[in-house]
Amino acid sequence: MANPPWAEIREKFQAALALSRVELHKNPEKEPYKSKYGARALLEEVKALLGPAPEDEDERPQAEDGLGAGDHALGLPAEVVEAEGPIAQGAVRLAVIEFHLGVNHIDTEELSAGEEHLVKCLRLLRKYRLSQDCVSLYIQAQNNLGILWSEREEIETAQAYLESSEALYNQYMKEIGSPPLDPTEHFLPEEEKLAEQERSKRFEKVYTHNLYYLAQVYQHMEMFEKAAHYCHSTLKRQLEHSAYHPLEWAINAATLSQFYINKSLWLPAAISLLGLYPF
């Protein structure tokens, strides 16, 4: 059987992304997830066109893929393995589809199916997770698993995924540092790939989300000072990258300042309200 045209695969993927972005209130009242289901159908078509995962021992599920056993779950250092060659590129493209299918199922409140797809994404990317091609996607998959487990009130599991994302971001920035590919770029022609500035903007936004989710987890665990630290980091980064809603940001900053006031830390309270306190 001949390989399907790459242009057809790209077109279906872009159409799926467009449907995924449709706001729920724009769907029929009795079919609030109509656009999500349409996106899912297209993603499944793309997955079928891409074919099964490449036959590579390193891409198959292993015992260490489980949370708490593999180094990706513990935040231990990863090795740089570039996603080069047809086997690696095939695995990465499938991982992108598994990621979007996972998010899609979570959006439609099908958490178990969403978890399954996100874990498949991590398995496919495991050996490449520190590469420029894959690090952003890997962190986003772990962030979403962190949110999923938080919604299940399994806070320690959520914490493990989110802290792993934070560790991977820090290792990548220390050892490599160049803006990584956005996951959508794996389905774009070369001439439409993002500029480095846009890649950096998107990657930093992913990390800001990671810090925000960690702040919520630490708050839930009653680690209030640590939660305040991560909340401050989130607000500061939002301000620096102009990625915030002014009213929401002001309310969160005021809430953070109140925490310091209650601790009788007047100067940090005043400066944190401006989003400038560098602790």
N, C-alpha and C positions, 0 to 999 in steps of 0.2 A: 504494500500500500504506500502510495507516495505521501511524503510529508505535506501537511497543509501549508498554504501560503502564510509566511510570517506576517504579512500585512493583515490577513484575516484575523489572526490571533491578537495582534495589537489592537485592531478595531473593536473586537469584542471586549477586550479588557478595558479600554477607555470608556466604552458604553456602560460597562458594569460600574466603573467608578462614578460616572455621571448619575446613574440611578441611585447609587449609595448615598450621594450627597443630597438627594431630594428630602426636604423636611417633611416630617410625618404629617403635619397638618395640611400639607398639599395633596395628600392621598385621600381617596374616598373615605368618608366617615366610618363605613362598615369594613373597610379594608385598609387599616392604618399602615400595614407593612407591605402594601402592594409593590412599591418601588424596591423595597429590600428583597422581596422574593424574586422580582425581575432581575435584580443584580445578581442574586445567588444563582439563578438559572444560567446566566451568561458566564459567571465564574466557573461553574461546573462544566460548561461547554469548553472553556479555555483549558481547564484541567484535563479533559478528555483528549483535546487536540494535542496537548503537550506530551501525553502518554505517561506511562508509569515511571516511578522514580528510577534513575539510572542504576544499573547493577554495579554498585561499588560497596564493598564491605563497610566502609566508613559511613555510608549513608543509611545503613539499615538500623532499625531500632536496637538498642543495646540496653543491658541492665542499668548502666550508669546514666541513662536518659531520665530516670526517675528523680523527682525532687528529693534533694538531700543526699543523693549518692553521686551525682555527676558534678564536676567542677563548675559547670555553668550555673548550678543552683546554689553553690556555696560562695560564689564570687571569687574563686581562686584564679590566679593568672591564666590567661589563655595564650596559646602560641599563634603566631601569625602564619596562616596558611591561605594563600591567595586562591580565589575561586576562578581558576583558569582551566581551560579545556572544555570539551562538550559535556563531560560527566558533571563537572562542577557547575557549569552554567545551567544545565538542565535541572540540577537540584535546587539552585537558587531561584529559578523561575517558578518551579513548583512550590517552593517555600513562600514566595510572594502570594500565590493563589491561596495556599493554605491559611496564610495570615488573614487575607481579606475574607475568606470564608468563615474563619473564626470570629472576626469582628462582626460580620453579618449575623451570625447565629446569636451572638451576645446581644446585638441590637434588637433582635426579635425575641429576646428572653429565653433562648434555648441554650442555657449555660453549659450543659454537659457536652453538647455537640460543639459548641464554641471552644471549650477546653480541648477537645480532641483535635480539632484543626490547629490550634495554636501550638500544642505539644508536637504535632507533626512538623510544623514549621521549624521549631527549635531543633528537632532531630535532623532535619535536612541541612540545617546551617551549622550544626554543632562544631565541626572542625574548622569552619570558615568564619566563625563569629567575630574574630578580631580583624578581619580584612576590611578594606575600604568599601568593598561591594556589599558587605553583609552586616556590619556592626549596627547600623541604624535600625534595620529590620529586626535584628535579634533583640535589641533593647525594647523596641516597640511591642514585640510579641510578649516579652517578659512583663512589661508594664501592664499589658492587658490581662495577663494571667494574674498579676498582683491585684488588679481591680476586681477580677472575677472571684478570687478567693476571699477578698475583703467583703464582697457582697454576700458570700456564704458565711461570713463571720468566722472564717478560719484565718485569724489575723497573723499568726506566726508563719503560715504558708505564704500569705501575701507579702509579709516582711522579707522572707527569703528571696522571692522573685525580684522584688523592688531593690533590695540591697545588692543583688547580683547585677542588676542593670546599672546601678550607680558605680559599682566596682569596674564593670566593663567599660563604661564611658571614661572613667578616670585613667584606666590603663591605656585605652586607645589614644586619648589626648596626650598622654605622657610619651608613648612610644611611637606614635604615627603623627597625629595632629592635623593632617590635612582633611578638609571637609569630605565626609563619605557620601556615597551615592544615596539618593532618596530611593526607597523601594520602587516607586513608580517608574524610575528610569530604566529598569530592566525590560520594560515593554515600550521603550521609546527608540526611534531611530537616532543614530549618532548625532545628526544635525539638530535634534530637538532636546538633547541632554541639557541639564540645568547648568548654569554658571556656578562657579565655586562660591560666590557670595550667597546665592539662593540655597545651595546645599548646606552651607554653614548655618544659615538662618533656620532652616528646617530641623537640622540636627540639634541645634541649641534649644529649639522649642521642645523637642522630644525629651531632652534632659531636664528642662524646666518642669515638664509634666511629671517626670520621675520624682523630682524633689517635692513637688506638690503632693503626690500620692504618698510619699514617705512621711510627710508632715501629718497627713490624716491618720496613717497607721500608728505613728508614735503617739498621737493624741489619744487614739483609741486604747493604746496600751498604757495610758497614763504616764508616759514619759514626757512630761509637759515641757521641760526645758529644751529637750532635744526637738520636740515638735515645733517649739517657738523658733529655734535655730533654722530648721528647714523651711518654716513658713517665711522667715525673714529672707532667706536665700531666694525663695521663689519670688517674693515681691520685688526684691532688688533686681533679679534677672528680667522680670517682666518689664520693669521700668527701663532698664538698659537697652532691651531689644524692642521697646515700644509694642509689646504684645500683651495688652491688657485693656479691660473696660474701666474707664476712669472711676465710675461710682463704685463698682465692685472692688477695685483695687484700694480705694480710699477706706471703704468699710473694713476690709481685711487688715490694712495697715493700722487703723484705729484700734481694732481688736487686739492686734499684736502689742501695740503700745500699752493697752490696758493691762496686759499680762505683766509687762515690766513694772508698771506703776504699782500693781498689787504686790510685786516683789520688792518694792521700794527702790527700784533701779530707774531713777528719774532721767538721767542723761541718755542711757540706751533707749528709753521710751521716746524721748523727744527726737532723737536722731533717727530711730527706726521708722518713725512716722514719715520721715522724708525719704526713706528707702536708701539711706547712705551709710548706715553703720556697718563697718567692715569686720564683723567678728567671724 
